[in-house]
Each structure stands twice: as C-alpha cells, then as structure tokens.
Amino acid sequence: MDKSERLPGVSSDNCPPVIVTDTRSDIRRARIRATFRDLGQLLFLGAIDYFFFNWPLAHIPFLSRGASAFVVVLLNAIILTHVIMMRMLPRMRAKRIAATWRLSERARFFATTRQP
C-alpha cells in the first residue's frame, strides 16, 4: 500500500492483521455437503430414469409413453444444467467482480490455488 493511500500517522509495518477464525474446515465441510447433495440428486435422477425406461408401462398420467419420455429427458436436462451452473456461477461472478480490482489485487486473486 502506498503511503499516499493511508491516513497521516498510520503505518502498516507494526500492525499486522489478526486472524480471528480459520474458515478452511467450514469451507471444506460445505463443499463436501454440496458434493453429496449433488451426488444424491444425480443418483435419484438415475434411479428414476432406470425405472422409467426399463418398465414399459411407466408414463405420466394423461400423456402417451413418448410424451412422458420427452418430459423425463427435458427434466434431466434441466436438473443437469442446474447442477453444473450452481458449480460454475459463483466462480464466474467472482471473476467479474475481480475485474474491477487493481492489478495487484487481481494478480493475487488469480494466483491463489484452490484448497481442497
């Protein structure tokens, strides 16, 4: 930080930031929960697909077998798109916000490695 950006009398040398909490374990636990939730949704979706396509009499009431299959395929596409976008959207938003930062902040953001 340049001296011109600080208030008079403020020095950054003798006042390092104090870490109050370590959120790595919380973030890891949230990522694991999200992964299990996504896997559960995909397994449930696979079970429904298996049941629907292997049992010839399965259909949505008041729809033919072909129309029911179209609805199932459409819902599969919607659910898969939802799962993928929920993983990609936060990363895309973070990059968009980071585009407004100074070059040094942006370099630090893009240089960090993802922690498991």
N, CA, C and O atoms as a GROMACS GRO file, in nm:
protein
  464
    1MET      N    1   0.085  -0.116   0.000
    1MET     CA    2   0.000   0.000   0.000
    1MET      C    3   0.090   0.123   0.000
    1MET      O    4   0.183   0.134   0.080
    2ASP      N    5   0.061   0.214  -0.090
    2ASP     CA    6   0.138   0.338  -0.096
    2ASP      C    7   0.112   0.424   0.027
    2ASP      O    8   0.005   0.416   0.088
    3LYS      N    9   0.211   0.505   0.060
    3LYS     CA   10   0.196   0.593   0.175
    3LYS      C   11   0.090   0.698   0.149
    3LYS      O   12   0.026   0.747   0.242
    4SER      N   13   0.070   0.734   0.022
    4SER     CA   14  -0.031   0.835  -0.011
    4SER      C   15  -0.173   0.783   0.010
    4SER      O   16  -0.265   0.863   0.022
    5GLU      N   17  -0.192   0.652   0.013
    5GLU     CA   18  -0.325   0.596   0.030
    5GLU      C   19  -0.366   0.584   0.177
    5GLU      O   20  -0.483   0.562   0.206
    6ARG      N   21  -0.271   0.599   0.269
    6ARG     CA   22  -0.301   0.587   0.412
    6ARG      C   23  -0.326   0.723   0.472
    6ARG      O   24  -0.286   0.826   0.418
    7LEU      N   25  -0.393   0.722   0.584
    7LEU     CA   26  -0.414   0.845   0.660
    7LEU      C   27  -0.283   0.888   0.726
    7LEU      O   28  -0.196   0.804   0.749
    8PRO      N   29  -0.268   1.015   0.756
    8PRO     CA   30  -0.146   1.060   0.822
    8PRO      C   31  -0.128   0.991   0.956
    8PRO      O   32  -0.223   0.982   1.034
    9GLY      N   33  -0.008   0.944   0.983
    9GLY     CA   34   0.022   0.880   1.110
    9GLY      C   35  -0.007   0.731   1.114
    9GLY      O   36   0.020   0.666   1.215
   10VAL      N   37  -0.062   0.676   1.007
   10VAL     CA   38  -0.095   0.533   1.004
   10VAL      C   39   0.018   0.458   0.936
   10VAL      O   40   0.063   0.496   0.828
   11SER      N   41   0.063   0.353   1.001
   11SER     CA   42   0.171   0.272   0.946
   11SER      C   43   0.124   0.127   0.941
   11SER      O   44   0.058   0.079   1.033
   12SER      N   45   0.158   0.059   0.832
   12SER     CA   46   0.116  -0.082   0.821
   12SER      C   47   0.225  -0.177   0.868
   12SER      O   48   0.203  -0.298   0.869
   13ASP      N   49   0.341  -0.126   0.907
   13ASP     CA   50   0.452  -0.212   0.947
   13ASP      C   51   0.431  -0.279   1.082
   13ASP      O   52   0.463  -0.397   1.096
   14ASN      N   53   0.380  -0.209   1.179
   14ASN     CA   54   0.373  -0.264   1.313
   14ASN      C   55   0.233  -0.310   1.353
   14ASN      O   56   0.208  -0.335   1.471
   15CYS      N   57   0.143  -0.324   1.259
   15CYS     CA   58   0.007  -0.366   1.293
   15CYS      C   59  -0.041  -0.473   1.194
   15CYS      O   60  -0.124  -0.443   1.107
   16PRO      N   61   0.010  -0.596   1.206
   16PRO     CA   62  -0.037  -0.700   1.114
   16PRO      C   63  -0.181  -0.740   1.147
   16PRO      O   64  -0.224  -0.726   1.261
   17PRO      N   65  -0.255  -0.789   1.048
   17PRO     CA   66  -0.392  -0.831   1.075
   17PRO      C   67  -0.395  -0.954   1.166
   17PRO      O   68  -0.310  -1.042   1.157
   18VAL      N   69  -0.493  -0.956   1.252
   18VAL     CA   70  -0.509  -1.068   1.345
   18VAL      C   71  -0.613  -1.163   1.288
   18VAL      O   72  -0.724  -1.121   1.253
   19ILE      N   73  -0.579  -1.290   1.277
   19ILE     CA   74  -0.673  -1.389   1.227
   19ILE      C   75  -0.763  -1.431   1.342
   19ILE      O   76  -0.717  -1.487   1.442
   20VAL      N   77  -0.890  -1.404   1.327
   20VAL     CA   78  -0.985  -1.434   1.433
   20VAL      C   79  -1.037  -1.576   1.422
   20VAL      O   80  -1.053  -1.645   1.523
   21THR      N   81  -1.061  -1.620   1.301
   21THR     CA   82  -1.115  -1.754   1.282
   21THR      C   83  -1.054  -1.816   1.157
   21THR      O   84  -1.015  -1.746   1.064
   22ASP      N   85  -1.047  -1.946   1.156
   22ASP     CA   86  -0.996  -2.018   1.040
   22ASP      C   87  -1.115  -2.089   0.977
   22ASP      O   88  -1.172  -2.181   1.036
   23THR      N   89  -1.152  -2.047   0.858
   23THR     CA   90  -1.273  -2.099   0.794
   23THR      C   91  -1.246  -2.213   0.696
   23THR      O   92  -1.338  -2.260   0.629
   24ARG      N   93  -1.121  -2.258   0.688
   24ARG     CA   94  -1.091  -2.365   0.592
   24ARG      C   95  -1.172  -2.491   0.617
   24ARG      O   96  -1.222  -2.553   0.524
   25SER      N   97  -1.186  -2.529   0.743
   25SER     CA   98  -1.262  -2.651   0.773
   25SER      C   99  -1.411  -2.633   0.741
   25SER      O  100  -1.476  -2.726   0.694
   26ASP      N  101  -1.465  -2.512   0.766
   26ASP     CA  102  -1.605  -2.488   0.733
   26ASP      C  103  -1.628  -2.491   0.583
   26ASP      O  104  -1.727  -2.545   0.536
   27ILE      N  105  -1.535  -2.433   0.509
   27ILE     CA  106  -1.547  -2.433   0.363
   27ILE      C  107  -1.536  -2.576   0.310
   27ILE      O  108  -1.613  -2.615   0.222
   28ARG      N  109  -1.441  -2.654   0.363
   28ARG     CA  110  -1.426  -2.793   0.319
   28ARG      C  111  -1.552  -2.873   0.351
   28ARG      O  112  -1.598  -2.952   0.268
   29ARG      N  113  -1.608  -2.854   0.470
   29ARG     CA  114  -1.730  -2.925   0.508
   29ARG      C  115  -1.848  -2.886   0.418
   29ARG      O  116  -1.928  -2.971   0.380
   30ALA      N  117  -1.858  -2.757   0.383
   30ALA     CA  118  -1.966  -2.712   0.294
   30ALA      C  119  -1.949  -2.770   0.154
   30ALA      O  120  -2.048  -2.807   0.090
   31ARG      N  121  -1.825  -2.779   0.106
   31ARG     CA  122  -1.802  -2.838  -0.026
   31ARG      C  123  -1.835  -2.986  -0.027
   31ARG      O  124  -1.891  -3.036  -0.124
   32ILE      N  125  -1.802  -3.056   0.081
   32ILE     CA  126  -1.834  -3.199   0.090
   32ILE      C  127  -1.985  -3.219   0.093
   32ILE      O  128  -2.037  -3.307   0.025
   33ARG      N  129  -2.056  -3.137   0.173
   33ARG     CA  130  -2.202  -3.146   0.177
   33ARG      C  131  -2.264  -3.119   0.041
   33ARG      O  132  -2.356  -3.189   0.000
   34ALA      N  133  -2.212  -3.018  -0.029
   34ALA     CA  134  -2.266  -2.986  -0.162
   34ALA      C  135  -2.239  -3.100  -0.259
   34ALA      O  136  -2.324  -3.132  -0.342
   35THR      N  137  -2.122  -3.162  -0.250
   35THR     CA  138  -2.091  -3.275  -0.338
   35THR      C  139  -2.184  -3.392  -0.311
   35THR      O  140  -2.234  -3.454  -0.404
   36PHE      N  141  -2.208  -3.423  -0.183
   36PHE     CA  142  -2.300  -3.532  -0.151
   36PHE      C  143  -2.442  -3.500  -0.195
   36PHE      O  144  -2.514  -3.588  -0.242
   37ARG      N  145  -2.484  -3.375  -0.180
   37ARG     CA  146  -2.618  -3.334  -0.224
   37ARG      C  147  -2.631  -3.351  -0.376
   37ARG      O  148  -2.732  -3.401  -0.425
   38ASP      N  149  -2.528  -3.307  -0.449
   38ASP     CA  150  -2.531  -3.323  -0.595
   38ASP      C  151  -2.531  -3.470  -0.634
   38ASP      O  152  -2.606  -3.511  -0.723
   39LEU      N  153  -2.448  -3.551  -0.570
   39LEU     CA  154  -2.446  -3.694  -0.599
   39LEU      C  155  -2.580  -3.759  -0.568
   39LEU      O  156  -2.627  -3.844  -0.644
   40GLY      N  157  -2.642  -3.720  -0.457
   40GLY     CA  158  -2.774  -3.772  -0.423
   40GLY      C  159  -2.878  -3.738  -0.527
   40GLY      O  160  -2.960  -3.821  -0.565
   41GLN      N  161  -2.875  -3.611  -0.574
   41GLN     CA  162  -2.970  -3.571  -0.679
   41GLN      C  163  -2.947  -3.651  -0.807
   41GLN      O  164  -3.042  -3.696  -0.871
   42LEU      N  165  -2.821  -3.667  -0.844
   42LEU     CA  166  -2.792  -3.740  -0.968
   42LEU      C  167  -2.824  -3.889  -0.956
   42LEU      O  168  -2.872  -3.950  -1.052
   43LEU      N  169  -2.799  -3.949  -0.839
   43LEU     CA  170  -2.837  -4.090  -0.819
   43LEU      C  171  -2.989  -4.107  -0.822
   43LEU      O  172  -3.039  -4.203  -0.880
   44PHE      N  173  -3.061  -4.015  -0.760
   44PHE     CA  174  -3.207  -4.020  -0.763
   44PHE      C  175  -3.258  -4.004  -0.905
   44PHE      O  176  -3.352  -4.073  -0.946
   45LEU      N  177  -3.197  -3.913  -0.980
   45LEU     CA  178  -3.234  -3.893  -1.119
   45LEU      C  179  -3.207  -4.019  -1.201
   45LEU      O  180  -3.289  -4.058  -1.284
   46GLY      N  181  -3.092  -4.082  -1.177
   46GLY     CA  182  -3.059  -4.206  -1.248
   46GLY      C  183  -3.155  -4.318  -1.213
   46GLY      O  184  -3.192  -4.397  -1.300
   47ALA      N  185  -3.196  -4.327  -1.086
   47ALA     CA  186  -3.291  -4.431  -1.046
   47ALA      C  187  -3.426  -4.410  -1.113
   47ALA      O  188  -3.488  -4.506  -1.158
   48ILE      N  189  -3.471  -4.287  -1.121
   48ILE     CA  190  -3.598  -4.259  -1.188
   48ILE      C  191  -3.589  -4.292  -1.336
   48ILE      O  192  -3.681  -4.351  -1.392
   49ASP      N  193  -3.477  -4.255  -1.398
   49ASP     CA  194  -3.459  -4.287  -1.540
   49ASP      C  195  -3.456  -4.438  -1.562
   49ASP      O  196  -3.519  -4.488  -1.655
   50TYR      N  197  -3.384  -4.508  -1.478
   50TYR     CA  198  -3.377  -4.654  -1.491
   50TYR      C  199  -3.517  -4.714  -1.478
   50TYR      O  200  -3.556  -4.800  -1.557
   51PHE      N  201  -3.591  -4.670  -1.378
   51PHE     CA  202  -3.727  -4.721  -1.356
   51PHE      C  203  -3.816  -4.688  -1.476
   51PHE      O  204  -3.889  -4.775  -1.524
   52PHE      N  205  -3.809  -4.565  -1.524
   52PHE     CA  206  -3.897  -4.523  -1.633
   52PHE      C  207  -3.867  -4.596  -1.763
   52PHE      O  208  -3.959  -4.645  -1.829
   53PHE      N  209  -3.739  -4.604  -1.800
   53PHE     CA  210  -3.706  -4.661  -1.931
   53PHE      C  211  -3.702  -4.813  -1.932
   53PHE      O  212  -3.703  -4.872  -2.040
   54ASN      N  213  -3.698  -4.880  -1.816
   54ASN     CA  214  -3.698  -5.026  -1.813
   54ASN      C  215  -3.834  -5.085  -1.781
   54ASN      O  216  -3.852  -5.207  -1.791
   55TRP      N  217  -3.928  -5.004  -1.744
   55TRP     CA  218  -4.064  -5.054  -1.720
   55TRP      C  219  -4.154  -4.996  -1.828
   55TRP      O  220  -4.182  -4.876  -1.827
   56PRO      N  221  -4.200  -5.079  -1.923
   56PRO     CA  222  -4.270  -5.028  -2.041
   56PRO      C  223  -4.405  -4.962  -2.011
   56PRO      O  224  -4.454  -4.884  -2.093
   57LEU      N  225  -4.465  -4.990  -1.899
   57LEU     CA  226  -4.596  -4.930  -1.869
   57LEU      C  227  -4.585  -4.797  -1.793
   57LEU      O  228  -4.687  -4.736  -1.763
   58ALA      N  229  -4.464  -4.753  -1.763
   58ALA     CA  230  -4.448  -4.628  -1.690
   58ALA      C  231  -4.474  -4.509  -1.782
   58ALA      O  232  -4.419  -4.501  -1.891
   59HIS      N  233  -4.559  -4.419  -1.736
   59HIS     CA  234  -4.586  -4.296  -1.810
   59HIS      C  235  -4.652  -4.196  -1.716
   59HIS      O  236  -4.700  -4.233  -1.609
   60ILE      N  237  -4.652  -4.071  -1.756
   60ILE     CA  238  -4.718  -3.966  -1.679
   60ILE      C  239  -4.866  -3.974  -1.713
   60ILE      O  240  -4.902  -3.987  -1.830
   61PRO      N  241  -4.954  -3.967  -1.613
   61PRO     CA  242  -5.098  -3.975  -1.642
   61PRO      C  243  -5.140  -3.870  -1.745
   61PRO      O  244  -5.095  -3.756  -1.742
   62PHE      N  245  -5.228  -3.911  -1.834
   62PHE     CA  246  -5.283  -3.829  -1.942
   62PHE      C  247  -5.182  -3.795  -2.050
   62PHE      O  248  -5.211  -3.712  -2.137
   63LEU      N  249  -5.063  -3.856  -2.049
   63LEU     CA  250  -4.965  -3.839  -2.155
   63LEU      C  251  -4.929  -3.976  -2.212
   63LEU      O  252  -4.934  -4.077  -2.142
   64SER      N  253  -4.894  -3.976  -2.339
   64SER     CA  254  -4.852  -4.102  -2.400
   64SER      C  255  -4.711  -4.137  -2.351
   64SER      O  256  -4.646  -4.058  -2.284
   65ARG      N  257  -4.666  -4.257  -2.387
   65ARG     CA  258  -4.532  -4.301  -2.346
   65ARG      C  259  -4.424  -4.212  -2.408
   65ARG      O  260  -4.327  -4.178  -2.341
   66GLY      N  261  -4.441  -4.174  -2.533
   66GLY     CA  262  -4.344  -4.087  -2.600
   66GLY      C  263  -4.339  -3.947  -2.538
   66GLY      O  264  -4.231  -3.892  -2.518
   67ALA      N  265  -4.455  -3.891  -2.508
   67ALA     CA  266  -4.459  -3.758  -2.446
   67ALA      C  267  -4.401  -3.765  -2.304
   67ALA      O  268  -4.334  -3.672  -2.260
   68SER      N  269  -4.428  -3.873  -2.233
   68SER     CA  270  -4.371  -3.890  -2.099
   68SER      C  271  -4.219  -3.901  -2.105
   68SER      O  272  -4.149  -3.844  -2.021
   69ALA      N  273  -4.168  -3.973  -2.205
   69ALA     CA  274  -4.022  -3.984  -2.221
   69ALA      C  275  -3.962  -3.848  -2.252
   69ALA      O  276  -3.854  -3.815  -2.203
   70PHE      N  277  -4.031  -3.768  -2.334
   70PHE     CA  278  -3.982  -3.634  -2.364
   70PHE      C  279  -3.976  -3.548  -2.238
   70PHE      O  280  -3.880  -3.474  -2.218
   71VAL      N  281  -4.078  -3.557  -2.153
   71VAL     CA  282  -4.080  -3.481  -2.027
   71VAL      C  283  -3.966  -3.526  -1.936
   71VAL      O  284  -3.900  -3.442  -1.874
   72VAL      N  285  -3.941  -3.655  -1.929
   72VAL     CA  286  -3.832  -3.706  -1.845
   72VAL      C  287  -3.697  -3.657  -1.897
   72VAL      O  288  -3.612  -3.616  -1.818
   73VAL      N  289  -3.676  -3.662  -2.028
   73VAL     CA  290  -3.550  -3.615  -2.086
   73VAL      C  291  -3.534  -3.464  -2.063
   73VAL      O  292  -3.425  -3.417  -2.032
   74LEU      N  293  -3.642  -3.389  -2.078
   74LEU     CA  294  -3.638  -3.244  -2.054
   74LEU      C  295  -3.604  -3.213  -1.908
   74LEU      O  296  -3.523  -3.124  -1.881
   75LEU      N  297  -3.665  -3.284  -1.816
   75LEU     CA  298  -3.634  -3.264  -1.674
   75LEU      C  299  -3.490  -3.304  -1.642
   75LEU      O  300  -3.425  -3.240  -1.558
   76ASN      N  301  -3.439  -3.409  -1.706
   76ASN     CA  302  -3.298  -3.446  -1.688
   76ASN      C  303  -3.206  -3.332  -1.731
   76ASN      O  304  -3.111  -3.298  -1.661
   77ALA      N  305  -3.235  -3.274  -1.846
   77ALA     CA  306  -3.154  -3.163  -1.896
   77ALA      C  307  -3.160  -3.044  -1.801
   77ALA      O  308  -3.058  -2.980  -1.777
   78ILE      N  309  -3.277  -3.013  -1.748
   78ILE     CA  310  -3.292  -2.901  -1.655
   78ILE      C  311  -3.214  -2.926  -1.526
   78ILE      O  312  -3.144  -2.837  -1.478
   79ILE      N  313  -3.224  -3.046  -1.471
   79ILE     CA  314  -3.155  -3.076  -1.346
   79ILE      C  315  -3.004  -3.078  -1.366
   79ILE      O  316  -2.931  -3.026  -1.281
   80LEU      N  317  -2.955  -3.136  -1.475
   80LEU     CA  318  -2.812  -3.136  -1.502
   80LEU      C  319  -2.759  -2.994  -1.523
   80LEU      O  320  -2.650  -2.961  -1.476
   81THR      N  321  -2.834  -2.911  -1.594
   81THR     CA  322  -2.795  -2.771  -1.612
   81THR      C  323  -2.789  -2.700  -1.478
   81THR      O  324  -2.698  -2.621  -1.453
   82HIS      N  325  -2.886  -2.726  -1.392
   82HIS     CA  326  -2.887  -2.664  -1.260
   82HIS      C  327  -2.764  -2.705  -1.178
   82HIS      O  328  -2.700  -2.620  -1.116
   83VAL      N  329  -2.732  -2.832  -1.178
   83VAL     CA  330  -2.617  -2.881  -1.101
   83VAL      C  331  -2.488  -2.819  -1.153
   83VAL      O  332  -2.403  -2.776  -1.074
   84ILE      N  333  -2.472  -2.814  -1.284
   84ILE     CA  334  -2.350  -2.757  -1.342
   84ILE      C  335  -2.342  -2.607  -1.315
   84ILE      O  336  -2.235  -2.557  -1.278
   85MET      N  337  -2.451  -2.535  -1.332
   85MET     CA  338  -2.448  -2.390  -1.313
   85MET      C  339  -2.426  -2.352  -1.167
   85MET      O  340  -2.365  -2.248  -1.139
   86MET      N  341  -2.474  -2.432  -1.074
   86MET     CA  342  -2.452  -2.399  -0.933
   86MET      C  343  -2.305  -2.414  -0.895
   86MET      O  344  -2.261  -2.359  -0.795
   87ARG      N  345  -2.230  -2.489  -0.974
   87ARG     CA  346  -2.086  -2.500  -0.951
   87ARG      C  347  -2.008  -2.392  -1.025
   87ARG      O  348  -1.904  -2.348  -0.978
   88MET      N  349  -2.058  -2.348  -1.141
   88MET     CA  350  -1.984  -2.252  -1.223
   88MET      C  351  -2.020  -2.106  -1.195
   88MET      O  352  -1.935  -2.018  -1.210
   89LEU      N  353  -2.143  -2.079  -1.154
   89LEU     CA  354  -2.189  -1.942  -1.138
   89LEU      C  355  -2.110  -1.862  -1.034
   89LEU      O  356  -2.073  -1.748  -1.063
   90PRO      N  357  -2.083  -1.916  -0.915
   90PRO     CA  358  -2.003  -1.838  -0.819
   90PRO      C  359  -1.864  -1.804  -0.871
   90PRO      O  360  -1.814  -1.694  -0.847
   91ARG      N  361  -1.802  -1.896  -0.942
   91ARG     CA  362  -1.669  -1.871  -0.997
   91ARG      C  363  -1.676  -1.761  -1.103
   91ARG      O  364  -1.588  -1.675  -1.107
   92MET      N  365  -1.780  -1.762  -1.188
   92MET     CA  366  -1.794  -1.659  -1.290
   92MET      C  367  -1.820  -1.523  -1.227
   92MET      O  368  -1.767  -1.422  -1.273
   93ARG      N  369  -1.902  -1.518  -1.122
   93ARG     CA  370  -1.928  -1.391  -1.054
   93ARG      C  371  -1.804  -1.337  -0.987
   93ARG      O  372  -1.779  -1.217  -0.989
   94ALA      N  373  -1.725  -1.425  -0.927
   94ALA     CA  374  -1.601  -1.381  -0.862
   94ALA      C  375  -1.504  -1.322  -0.963
   94ALA      O  376  -1.438  -1.223  -0.934
   95LYS      N  377  -1.495  -1.382  -1.080
   95LYS     CA  378  -1.406  -1.328  -1.183
   95LYS      C  379  -1.456  -1.193  -1.233
   95LYS      O  380  -1.376  -1.104  -1.262
   96ARG      N  381  -1.589  -1.177  -1.243
   96ARG     CA  382  -1.644  -1.049  -1.288
   96ARG      C  383  -1.618  -0.940  -1.185
   96ARG      O  384  -1.585  -0.827  -1.222
   97ILE      N  385  -1.631  -0.972  -1.058
   97ILE     CA  386  -1.602  -0.874  -0.953
   97ILE      C  387  -1.454  -0.844  -0.947
   97ILE      O  388  -1.414  -0.729  -0.928
   98ALA      N  389  -1.371  -0.946  -0.965
   98ALA     CA  390  -1.227  -0.926  -0.960
   98ALA      C  391  -1.178  -0.840  -1.075
   98ALA      O  392  -1.070  -0.781  -1.066
   99ALA      N  393  -1.254  -0.831  -1.183
   99ALA     CA  394  -1.213  -0.748  -1.296
   99ALA      C  395  -1.213  -0.600  -1.260
   99ALA      O  396  -1.150  -0.520  -1.329
  100THR      N  397  -1.281  -0.561  -1.152
  100THR     CA  398  -1.284  -0.421  -1.110
  100THR      C  399  -1.172  -0.387  -1.013
  100THR      O  400  -1.159  -0.271  -0.974
  101TRP      N  401  -1.092  -0.483  -0.973
  101TRP     CA  402  -0.985  -0.461  -0.876
  101TRP      C  403  -0.861  -0.403  -0.942
  101TRP      O  404  -0.848  -0.401  -1.064
  102ARG      N  405  -0.770  -0.355  -0.857
  102ARG     CA  406  -0.640  -0.311  -0.907
  102ARG      C  407  -0.563  -0.431  -0.959
  102ARG      O  408  -0.597  -0.546  -0.929
  103LEU      N  409  -0.459  -0.403  -1.037
  103LEU     CA  410  -0.382  -0.513  -1.096
  103LEU      C  411  -0.316  -0.601  -0.991
  103LEU      O  412  -0.312  -0.723  -1.008
  104SER      N  413  -0.265  -0.542  -0.882
  104SER     CA  414  -0.201  -0.624  -0.779
  104SER      C  415  -0.302  -0.715  -0.710
  104SER      O  416  -0.271  -0.831  -0.681
  105GLU      N  417  -0.422  -0.662  -0.682
  105GLU     CA  418  -0.525  -0.746  -0.619
  105GLU      C  419  -0.571  -0.856  -0.714
  105GLU      O  420  -0.592  -0.970  -0.672
  106ARG      N  421  -0.587  -0.821  -0.839
  106ARG     CA  422  -0.630  -0.919  -0.938
  106ARG      C  423  -0.526  -1.030  -0.955
  106ARG      O  424  -0.562  -1.147  -0.965
  107ALA      N  425  -0.400  -0.994  -0.957
  107ALA     CA  426  -0.294  -1.094  -0.971
  107ALA      C  427  -0.293  -1.188  -0.850
  107ALA      O  428  -0.273  -1.308  -0.865
  108ARG      N  429  -0.314  -1.133  -0.731
  108ARG     CA  430  -0.317  -1.216  -0.612
  108ARG      C  431  -0.436  -1.311  -0.614
  108ARG      O  432  -0.425  -1.426  -0.572
  109PHE      N  433  -0.552  -1.263  -0.662
  109PHE     CA  434  -0.673  -1.346  -0.667
  109PHE      C  435  -0.656  -1.462  -0.765
  109PHE      O  436  -0.690  -1.575  -0.733
  110PHE      N  437  -0.603  -1.434  -0.884
  110PHE     CA  438  -0.591  -1.538  -0.985
  110PHE      C  439  -0.471  -1.629  -0.961
  110PHE      O  440  -0.463  -1.737  -1.018
  111ALA      N  441  -0.377  -1.586  -0.877
  111ALA     CA  442  -0.258  -1.668  -0.850
  111ALA      C  443  -0.282  -1.770  -0.740
  111ALA      O  444  -0.206  -1.866  -0.729
  112THR      N  445  -0.385  -1.752  -0.658
  112THR     CA  446  -0.409  -1.845  -0.549
  112THR      C  447  -0.457  -1.978  -0.602
  112THR      O  448  -0.529  -1.986  -0.701
  113THR      N  449  -0.415  -2.083  -0.534
  113THR     CA  450  -0.457  -2.217  -0.571
  113THR      C  451  -0.579  -2.255  -0.490
  113THR      O  452  -0.596  -2.210  -0.377
  114ARG      N  453  -0.663  -2.336  -0.548
  114ARG     CA  454  -0.782  -2.383  -0.477
  114ARG      C  455  -0.742  -2.484  -0.373
  114ARG      O  456  -0.664  -2.576  -0.400
  115GLN      N  457  -0.795  -2.468  -0.252
  115GLN     CA  458  -0.766  -2.563  -0.146
  115GLN      C  459  -0.878  -2.666  -0.143
  115GLN      O  460  -0.995  -2.632  -0.161
  116PRO      N  461  -0.843  -2.792  -0.121
  116PRO     CA  462  -0.946  -2.897  -0.121
  116PRO      C  463  -1.043  -2.884  -0.007
  116PRO      O  464  -1.135  -2.965   0.005
   0.00000   0.00000   0.00000
